[in-house]
Amino acid sequence: MPSRTIMLVPISDGDDDRQYQVEVLDDGPRQRARVEQRVYEVTHDGHGSLRITSDRTTTAWAVTVGDVRWVFVDGRVYELAEARPRERARAGGHHGSLTAPMPATVLRVLVGVGDAVKRGDPLVILEAMKMELPVRATSAGRIGAVHCRDGELVQPGVTLIEIDEG
């Protein structure tokens, strides 16, 4: 049975920087995923819907854009990435640039230029697949720039907020 290792990275919770190593065990139509010591059965229900079974059954949704995949499950959002360490949410070389993790609509911008923020504070609320996704501060500092507005459609990798650390 072929297997490959990917990383499951939580992106909807600013308090959880932990990356989970996932071993995907592919047996044709049947797939299993091992996260730490737990094994989950994964069944594709079509149109991006997945049924995940371990000690309970839940439904998850997956969205793929290019080679990036996001999984929505139990109100949380995870990004699947190749099994290698990577820097999250720091594009563009600015000390604390925050980007959209996926195509989404800006529901609310919660901060303005000059506002002081702590690590984990929600800065922007995005909506994707009818789920709200808070973009949280990755560090403490002051808001240096806001590059989005309520109702705007944003794409992955586009800077939304800049935080001046210090």
N, C-alpha and C positions, 0 to 999 in steps of 0.2 A: 504494500500500500504506500504510494508516494506521499511525502509530506514536505511542507515548507514552513519556515518560521517568519512571522510578521510581527509588528509591534502594534498594540492597541493603545492609543493615546487619548486620554480623556480631554476634551476641549471645552466642555460646558461648565466645568467647576474649577474656578480659580484656586481653590484650596487643594486640589489634587494634581500634583505635577508628576505623579508616578506613571511610568510606562509599563504596560503589561506585555510580557512576551507570550505570543500565541503560536502554538504549533497547529497548523491546519493539516488534518489527516484526510486525504481525498481518496475515496473509494468509488469513483464514478458518480452515480446519482446520489449516493449517500456521503455526506460530509460530517466530520466531527472536528471540533476545535478544543484543544487543551489549553486552558488558562491556568497557570500555576499547576495545581494538582487536580483541578476539576475538569471533567470532560463533558462537553455539550454536544448534543446531536443537533445538526443544522439542516433544515429542509427548506428548499426554495419554493415558495408558494406562487411565484410569478410577480411581475411588475414591481420588483424591488422589495417585496415582502418576504421575510424569513421567519420560520417558526423555530424557536430555540428551546430545547428540552434538556433539563437536567433533573433536579428534584421537583421542578415545576415547569410549566410550559408558558412561554411569553412570545409575543410577536415583536419583531424588530423590522425596521425599514432601512434599506441601504441605498445610497445615492452615489453614483460614480460620475466624475467629471475628469476626462483624460485618464491619468494613472493614479488618481486620488479617489479614495472611497471613504464615505462617512457612514456610520451606523448610528441610528436613533433607537434607543431601547430604554424603557422604563424612565422616560423623561430626561435622559442623559444623552449626550452626543459624544461619539468616539471617532477618531480618525485612524484608519488602517494605513500603515506605512511599512516600507521594507525594514527588515531587522537590522537597523543601524541607528546609533544615537543621532539626534538632530535637534537643532534649536527651534523651539516653537515660538510663533507669533512675534518674530523680530526681523521683519523684512526691512529693506531700504537703508540699513546702516544707522538709523537714528537710535539713540539710546533705548527708547521704549516705544517703537512703532508697533501698533497693533493693526492686524489686517483681518479681513473677512476670511473665515475658514472655508466658506463655500458660497455659491451664489445664494443671495438672500435679499430680503427687503428690510430696510432700517425701520423698525417700529418706533423707537424712541432714542434720542441722544440724551444721556443723563448728566453730562458734564459740559462745562464751557472752558474756554481758554483761561488759564490762571488758577483754576480750581485745584486744590490739594487733594490727592488721592492716596489711599493705602493699597498695598498689594491685596488683590482679591476683590476690590470694590468694582461693582458693575459700572461700565462706562457707556455701553450701547446695548440695546436690545434688538436683536435681529430676529426675523421670522423666515423659516425655511420648512417646507413640507408641513405647514400648519402647526409647527412647534416653535416656541420661543427659545432663543439661544442667547444668553447674556455673554457679552465680550467683557472680560474682567481685566483689571490692571495686573500686569505681571510683576510690577514693582511699585514702590512708593515714589512720589514725586509730584510735580505740577503739570497740568495739561498745557502742552506747548502749542498744539494745533488740533483742530477738529476738521476733518476732511469729508464729512458726510452730513446728511440732514434727514429728518423724519420723512418717510415715504420713498426714499431713494433706493433703487436697485443697485446692489454692490456685487462685485465679482471677487473671487478668491485672489489673495495676494495684493489687493489694493489697500493702501494704508487708510485707515479710518481715523485713528487717534494717535497723536504723538505725546509721549510722556517725557518731560525733562526730569531726569533722576537727580536726587541730591537734596 
